[in-house]
């Protein structure tokens, strides 16, 4: 992974490095961006750049969303009497 560019507003990663930070492929990152649920980015020409702080914030939000969904599933299963092992 290359050193992120230090620009006003923080450190920015190119598309490949951002994918490495997230532990995903560039294709996955592109698909998420096109579908509107990937991390925030900026476009310079035809290149996409991701601010390091935004990548970390996006990961935290995803973590919280997964925890909320898991809790909702657990509560719903308790209401209808299912056992989740």
N, C-alpha and C positions, 0 to 999 in steps of 0.2 A: 504494500500500500504506500502510495506516495504521500509526501507531506502536504497537508491541506494548504491552500492559498490563504494568506492572511490579508483580508480585505476589510474595509470599514464595515462594522457590524458583526465581525467574527471570522471564523475559519470556514472556508468553503471546500467541499469535496467534489471532484468530478463524478460522473455517473458510476464509473467502475469502482471507485474507492468508496462511494456511498453504499453500493451493493455489498462490498466487503464488510463495512462497518455493521450493516444489518444482518450479515450472514446469509444473504440471498444472492441470486444471480441477477445480472443486469436485465435479463428478460423479465424476471419477476418484478423488478423495480419499475420497468417500463410499463408492464401490464397494469400494475397498481396505479401508476400515474395516469394512464389513459382512462382507467375506470373511475378515477376521482377519489381513491381512498389511500393513496400513498402519502409519503411525507412531503411537506412543502418544499418547493424548489424555485429557482430563478433560471430564466433562459437568457443566455448571452449568445446572440447569433442563433445557431442551431444546437448549441450545447446546453446541457442542463447541469446546474450546480446545486448542491445541497449544503445548507449551513449546518455545521456540526451540532450546534445547540438544538436546532430544529429536529435533527435526526434523533437525538436523545429524548427530546420532549415527545416526539411521535411514538417512540418505543414505549415510553411511560404510559401514554394514553392507551395504546394497544393492550398493555398489561392490565390496566384498570378495566378496560372493556371486557377482556376475557374473564376477569374475576367477577364482574357483574353478571355476565351471561351464565357462568357456572353457578353462582348463587341463585339465579332465577330458575335454572333447571332443577337444582336441589329442592328449592321451595315448592315448585310445581309438583315434583315427584312425591313430596311429603303430603301435599294436599290431596293427591289422587291415590295415595297408598302404595306407590311403587317403591321397591327397594333398589337402590343404586349401590353397587359394591365397588 
